[in-house]
Amino acid sequence: MKLSLGYGKGNVELEVAETNLVGILEPHTPVISQSEKDVIFEALQNPIRSNPLSHCMNPGEKVAIITSDITRPMPSSKVLPVIVDQVNRAGIPDRDICVVFGLGIHRPHAVEEHKQLMGEELYERVKCMDSDPRNVVHLGRTSRGTPIDIFKPVVDADKRICLGNIEYHYFAGFSGGMKAIMPGVSTRDAIEANHSHMLDEKAATGRIDDNPIRQDIDEVADFLRIAFAFNVVLDEKKRIINAFAGHVIDAHRQGCKYLDSIYRIEIPKPADIVIVSPGGFPKDINLYQAQKALDNAGHAVKEGGTIILAASCKEGFGEGVFEEWLLQSETPDAILNRIRESFRLGGHKAAAIAALLKKAKVRLVSDLPDDTVRSIFMTPCADVETALEDALREQGDDASVIVMPYGGSTLPCCS
């Protein structure tokens, strides 16, 4: 069977023998007759446990709209103009609105990236900025001791609107909701304290109600009131297929239930070989982002199996501590020992990769240098076809193969 996988801003092709192929894990995407704009408007007209957005603020108030950075597939350029229009309808002019891109620990944007995220027309009208961890206000600590240090322009605003997309997250359960604030516009120390709970077994992909990391994130809403939230669910082509607006927690939970109905995929048993793509740009912009697809693939592969990851990683590792831990550790066990002894943000993703490498071999098709790939305990491959040939030699000609074209989004679950 001929297959195509997203890779950077293009695709890579491969063939898998039907005698080996046991599953292509694709979302159960419903047929959507509405346009993306109609989906956005319908959600705004039916807010969950909230007044309509235009009734949530008053003339004279300063409004901060917090949205995702370039590493996330959140279609801000489609959503922001509609949100800003609703704020304008409340009697608030453009000059009293600021769009804040939550960087977390990611790199700042270039001007052209701001324009891309805002849309040219809105960029000329409304001020935008990246969050800055050097300019924060301390609001207290969560019950778990996480410092609540939030970007000052967000704190100083009279009203805050959180935007995001909902997808699976390998230890927070799901993205979206209050993640716009924590980690979006928080400090490294705050994010590190929150993420340290990833060592808890309840901090898992697709788990939310008793997930200590999500509980810690959501508790920030008790310290910083969010006037309105707007989260989208995207299909495999990054189109908006549903949206959930209103209360920052309750609307988010409704979105998570919807996501499960599409992207949680049952499999009869783990496969010998799993071929996975994060889904292309921006999910494979660097290894730090592509790791999420690798983690999801780990749910589909057997002990001792092989994962083939096709991810461009054109921007390299994507985070300094993550890179350091991977490159300077002699074995995966060394990374796991290090995270147990001293949790560090960035190192947490290196530890997640190390844990996976204890379960399965990883063959990486990427733009990274071969020597770099070998130094992080993976096998570099020139293309997916070659990687599959090598994996079949390892696992046997009759090895079972699962393909995950949208590994950053789909969550395999054994039935």
FIDOVEX-726944 format. One record per residue: x, y negated, z negated of N, C-alpha, C in turn. Coordinates in pm, whole numbers, plus 50000, padded with zeros to 5 digits. Each point is the difference from the previous one (the first is absolute). Example, Ala and Ser with C-alpha at 12.3 -4.5 7.8 and 13.67 -1.06 7.14 Angstrom:
BEGIN
513195056949220499114988150000500904988050000499654989550072500824988149994499234989149927
//
This chain:
BEGIN
500845011950000499164988150000500884987650000499714990650089500754987550006499424990149900500894993749924499584990649896500824987250010499414989249949500684987049999499964994549858501144995349952500104994549865500464985550006499434991649916500444986249991501444999349950500774991150064501424998449962500354985550027500254992149896500214985750020498784994150068500234992150104498894994250075499655008250124500565012150008499705008950112499585013749951500355010250078499625013849968501125009650036499995011649938500875011050040499105011950033500435007950098499195011250046500645013249958499165010249983500515013449970498975010450042500485012350011499125011450027500165010149888498865005349955500015010349896499235012050055500605011849992499325012150047498735002349919498925003350069498725002049930500065011949906500915009350025500155011449909500584995749865500734988850000500564994849874499104989849933499304992350082499234988649949498785004649921499964996549871498855003949916499124988149964500474988050031499164988449969500614986950042499154991050050500374986150024499144991849904500644994349900499244993249895499684985850042498814998450056499544986950044498814995949914499814987149983498894995249917498635003850057499025001349910498615002250042499364986450029500554993250098499564986250026498604999750059499094992649938498654999150054499964991150125498975001850079499814991250115499434986849950500704989250027499584986849954499524991950119498734996249997499434992350111500234985249984500284995549877500204985849974501404995450043500124987350030501314994050022500684998049864501314997950002500714997349875499444987649931499694989950078499454987849941498675002749932499175008350062498715003649940500195007749869500995008949997500285007549878500404990449888500834990250033500434990049901498814992249948499154995150091498854992049960499015008049917499785012650038499055008249924500455001949856501305002349981500535001649864499844987049921500254988750064499874987149931498554997149965499085004750082498584997649973499435009549894500755010749970499545009949901501085002549895500374989649926501085001849902499585009449887500985007149947499785009849894500254993449864498964999649920500034993949866500624986149999499524991750092500534986550014499004991450076500074987049976499314990550086500704999550134499344994950105500694997950128501234991249980501005001850084501264992749985499784984949996499154994850086499794985550005499364994549873499455009149916499394995749873500935002049882501215004750027500955003249892500964988649968499844988650069500904988749979499274986950027500624989249958499344987050006500924989650063499404989750062500814989150056500954994149896501214997050044501004994349910500945010349940499665012950014500855010549945501115003750099501145004049945501125005050079499865015250010500175005450122499795014350022501275006450054500405011049936501135008050049499455013150057500375003150123499625012650064501265008650007499995011249930501195008549993499805011850094500965002150091499905011150095501345006950014500035010550081501185008750011501084994250089501215005349985501124995650083500065008250129501044997650078500135005950134500195015149997500415005649885500245014549993498705007949986498894993249980498715006749983499154998450125499125009650028499174999050120498764991249981499884993349886498864991249977499874989950115498864999750072499844990950114499624985849955500924993549934499724986849943499534990050105500575000750120499644990350104498545001250042499395011749977498585001950032499104995949883500485002249880499174997749882500114985649948501214994650000500214986849941499114989050060499874999050133499154989250054498565000649949499475012149983498625001449952499924996149852500985004249922500024996649857500144984949982500914994050075500204985549989498724992650040499325004850102498744993850042498975000449888499925011249928499065001149889500374990449887501304998549976500454990549897499664985750043500204997050128499624986850053498514997549978499185010350020498554998649983499624996649856500895003349907499754996649859500364985449972500434992750104500344986049982501454997649967500835010150026501434998849970500774998450130500694988850019500724997550125501295008050009500535000650121501245007550024501144995649908500074987249970501134995049919500005005649857498855005249956499935005649865500105015350000500415005650112500145014550014501465003450026500485010649936501365004850025499965015250016500645005050104500135014550020501365004349946499985009949911501235005149939500225014450045501165002550057500355013650040500755006749885499415010649948500605007149887501155008850046501204996049964501195007450044500345011749910499564999649873500515010149908501514998849994500715010550040501474999350006500495000250144499104997350095500395000350141500664986950042500605000150118500714988450051499034988750037500474987350001499164988950046499705001150149498964992850043499634999850141500744989250077500165002450129500414989450092498774991950037500214987950051498894991350038499095006950101500595006850097499185006650102499145011149939500495006249894499205010349934498824993749926500214988349942498884992849938498944996950105500434995550113499054996850108499245012550045500735011150008499385012650041498955004449898500324998849872499095004349895498804990749985500214987350022498924990149984499154998750126500645001750116499384996050126500424985650028500334997050124500564986850036499104988549954498705001250027499094989049972499914997249849499865010549920499894998249856501334995449940501105004750056501324995849951500174984950007499454993950104500114985550016499094992549904498985006849946499024993249915500275001549851500385012049958500045003449858501425003349956500374994749884501335002649945500145014749963501205005650026500275013649958501405000849940500235010049917501305001849935500185014449957501265003949984500335012949941500044998649849499645010749929500174999849854501494999449967500314994449884501394997949958500135004249853500725010749971500115004849861500774990649908500614989750057500714990249917499084989049949498784999750050499054989549964498715006549950500015004049873498875007649946499544994149867498815004249961499434996549869499785013049923500445000249875499815011949915498634999249933499175010050024498635000049947499795009949886501025007649965499875009749893500525013650043499515010349933500405013750033498775009149999500045010150084498925009850000500145008849876499005008449977500045008949883501155010050009500545002050121501165008950018501314992449993499934987049974501214992049984500534993750126499285001150112500464994150125499874984849994501094992550024499904985450000499154995250117499114990549973499154994550104500584986450040500895000350097500704988150050499584997950144499194989850023499324998250128500464987150068500165000650131500414988650082499174987649963500694989249967499354988249942498884994150086500174998450132498894994650080498735008449993500145013149975498825008549984499344997349865500814998749897499464997149866499364986149997500634990350063499534986149995498714997750080499695008950092498784998350081498775001049909498954992950039498745000949925499295013250030500115004650124499365012550038500975008350084499925013349982500895009250070499195010350077500415002450124499375010050085501075010250038499745012749975500975010650031499575007850124500915001050096499775007850121500925012150002499615010550070500885011650013499365010850083500785010350031499445011850066500125011749904499065009150010499975011649911500515012250076501055005949944500535012750050500605007249881500435012250022500575007749889501364994349959500245000749869501304995949946500535011549916501285002950016500515012549946500115000449849499884988949929499895001149854498964990649940499604989550072498924991449950498635005550042499995011050073498755006150044499524994550133499744986949999499524992950119500624986050001500174994350119500394986050011498754991449988500174986950008498864990949998499604995549860498944992149994499514995149872500994990949931500255002449871500884991449922501475001550037500335009350090501385000950045500444987450075499064991850044500364987150059500734991349898499655001849872500624992149894501185007549939499785012549961501055008649945500115012350088501025001350083501274992749999500094987850090498974997050079500104990150107500704987149965499544993449893500574986849966500615000349860500585011449964500625001849869501525000350013500675001049886501465000449997500515014350007501275001250029500615013350006499905007249865500234992749890499925006249867498595005249973499004992250039498615004149977499675012450085500424999750124499725011350090500725012449951501234998249953500785011349950499345006249878499504991749911499325005149880498755007750039499254994650094498785006950045500355013250068500944999650092500335011850080500705011049919500524996449883500675010249918499055011249960498704997450005499015010149964499795010350111500744998650110499875009750108500465014049958500775000749891500465013049951498885007849933498884993349972498825006649943499335008450111499615012349969499405008750101498664994650053499364991249924498734994350044500204988650101501234995650016500314989750099500245007050133498915002350072500095008550120499164994350113500345004250120499284995750120498525003349990499144990150028498575002350003499355001449864500764998049893499465001049862499884986049944498854996749941499824986149961499434997949860498965007149960499304996849876500885001549876500865010149997500885002049885501464997950035500244992950109501374997450046500614988649918501065002549923500544989649911500524987750074500515001950121500504988650076498854991250047498955006250053498844992150043499324993449881499915006849887499404994049881500794987649957501315001050006500864988849963499844988350097499915003250130499804989850103498674992849978498955007749980498664994249988499844991749873500775003249897499924992549875500424985450018500804997350101500434986250027498804991050029498905005850049498794992350028499404993949873500345005649883499534994349874500754987249964501164998150060500834988349970499894989350109499675004150120499944990750114498735003150078499034991249990498695002850061500084998950152499465009950065499915000150147498574996550039499824989550078498664995550037499335009550099500815006150088499425008150107501105008750059499615011950045500955008950067499415004750132500895002550095499565005050131501035010150047499575012650006500905011050042499435006950122500895003950091499585006850122500535014350002499315008450074500475013550033500215000250151501145005050042500375000150142499955014250056499745001050129500115013050064501455002450043500245011150067501375003650036500614990550102499184991850065500514990050094500044986149938499874999749868500094987649920498844990450024498875005350044498794992050015499205000549871499334989049969499184999449880498725008050023499785010349919498785008050016499044998249883500494994449890499104996849889500704989949911499224992949923500544989949910499164999749873500654996149891499375000249869500344986849930498964992349971500194986649948499324998549865500524990649920499354996749874500915001549881499545007249897500755001749876501305007450027501094995049946501325005050036500215014749962499335004949896500135014149962498915008450066498744995849982498895008350047499965001450153500264989250071500025000850147501145009150046501124999049930501155008550034499665014849983499325003449892499675014149976499075005450108499074991850046499125004450109500825002750127500994991450024500885001950115500815012749990500455003449878500785012249981499165012450029498744999949958499125011350029499815001750151499854988850068499845000650145501275005550066501154995449953501275004750055500115015249987499645005349883500065014449978499165007750103498854994350035499105006950092500615001350140501014991950029500624999950133501385006550001500814996749901501425003550008500465011349909499145004749912500385011749918499685012450082501025007550041499855011150094500335013349931499065009350001500235013049940500775009150096500965007449945500755010050078499915013349926500005011250072499875013049932501225003649916501184996550048501235002749924501134991650059501084998049925501144992350051500655006950120500614992050086500625005250122501515001449984500595007950089501475001450001500674987250047499394993550098500564987750058498904989450006500334988049956499084988650012500704989150080499364995750109500524989150082499174987649967500654989449955499254988449950500554986950055499084991150033500324986250034499234991049905500604989349950499234990549918498874993450078500075000650133498994993750084500544988550082501334998449998500604989050076500084987149919500364989350069500184986849937498694995349939499984993449878501164996949917500335010849896499305011350007500175010149895501345007050008500714998750112501335006150009501074989350023499734987849955500934988950021501335002549930499965007349887501215003849929499725012949923501035006049944499845012849930499194998349872500104988249940499254997149877498505001450025499534995550116498595001250035499675014050051500885005850081499755013150060499935011049895500584997649883499995010049894498595004649964499014991150015498625003749963499495011550086500314999550130499605011050089500745012849965501264998649965500805011649960499385006549875499584991749906499395005149878498695007350031499174994150088498755006650038500265013450069501045000450084500355012550067500395010849899500544995749887500395009549896498835008049947498784994650014498815007349954499605010950099500574999750121499615009550105501055010650028501214998549944501085009350032500205010149887500395012150036500245010349899501354997849932500215006549887501314999949935501025006150095501114992950023501035004950090499734997350146498934992650028499654996750138500814988550055499604995350117500714989150068499024989050037500384987749970499234988350044500804992850106499354996750110500614991850105499334986249992500774990049964499484986449988500464991750119499034994750077500314991150112499664985849958501024992249966499814986449949501154991250046499704989250067501034991550059500994994649897499494994449891500864994049895500974989950062499504991850092500884990750073500614989649907499364997649883500574990549903500765007349890500395012450025500855007249906499235005449881500614998549883499415005549878498854991449948500134986950008498904991349960500054994849859500915005249917500084995449861501365003949944500634990749928501395001849959500255011249902499235000749891500215010549900499695013750059498945000950078499635012350070501165004950085500594991050075501145003450085501195004649917500294992649894501155003249915499855013949937498845002849946499795012949934500135011650099499484998350120500085010750098501435002050049500704989150028501335001050059501095003649900499804996449873501075001949902499815012349911498955007550022499765012049919500535012250075500625009049926500615011650062498995010950035498905000649926498985010350024498624994149967498925006250051498664996049958499815001249849500605010349939499885001649854500594988149926501074994450053500614988449936499044988249998499244998450106499014989250006498895002449897499535012349992498935003349905500474998249856501225003749971500544997949864500114985149970500384992450100500194985649981498674993049968498925003850070498724993449977499445003749863500295012149953499535004049866500744992349891501284997150026500814993149901499724985049999499764994250117499814985550008499184996750124498734996949977499114997050113500404986650063500125000150133500274987450073499134999550123499404988450023499194997850119500905001350123499525006750099500815003250118500565014149984500615002549884500465013549968498845009849990498804994749969498845008849986499665006850132500184992950112499715006350129501115009650041501224996949961501095009550023499735012949924499474998649878499685011749919498865008150062499034993150059498885007050066500525008250118500944994350075500605007450112500825011749948500744997649891500825010849942499125011749955498864996949939499105010749955499485008050119499714993250109499525006950119501105008850060501244995149998501115007650055500275012749920499555000549876500105012249920499015010450050498944995450067498955009050047500225004350145500454990750084500075002850145501194993050063500455005250114501024993350080499324988850079500764989550028499454988850078500894997450120499425000550119500674996050124499434986550040500894990350021499584986250024500324995550142498964995850071500154993650130499794985249978501074992050016499924985949966501044992050079500054987149973501034991450059501194998249906500015007249888501124999349907501205007750055501224995749969501195007650043499995014249942500505009550077500005013949956500735001949868501144993449984500775001549876499214995049880499234989450020499174994749892498935010149960499385006150099498955009949973500585011949923501165004650042500625011449931500354996549856500404987549978500424995949865498834999249904498755000150051498834999849912499295013650003500795010450030499565013949984498945004450101499934993150113499105003850107500825003550124499385006750096500685003750124499524990950112500934992650063499594991250111499695008150125499004995850075499645006650125499764989450106500425002950122499904990350108498564997450041499165010449993498604998650038499195010749928498684998750006499125009049928500055014150058500125001150131500075013250064501205007949947501164993549995501205006749948499835003849855499424990949922499775002749858499105012249982498975001350084499095011549989500725012950039500804999650105500755011950040500895004749886500694990649936500895003549889499205005549881498854993849973499185004549887499465014150023499645003050124499515013550032501115010349985501234996350030501125009249978500165002649850499774989549918500115001549855498865008449943498794997050042498815005749938499485012550071500505002650122499545011550076499104996050114500075007750109499254996550121498494999949977499535007449899498555000449974499594990449889500874990549967499724990649891498734991950029499234997549895498804991750012500394985250000499294992250082500324985750016498754991749978500124989949915498964989849983500574986850050499204992750075500414986850051499154989349933500674989549951499334988849935500344987250077499194996250099500304988150080499874987049921499245000449891499764987949920500335003049854501235004349980500425004849869499964989649892500074987250037499914989549899498604998749944499015005750069498604998349961499335012949954500365011450058499295012449972500595007549881499105005549918500415007349881499575014650011500935009350024499635014150008499715005549860498965008249991499635006549874499705014650029500635009149927499745014250020498615003649948499245006950084498635003749962499995012149908
//
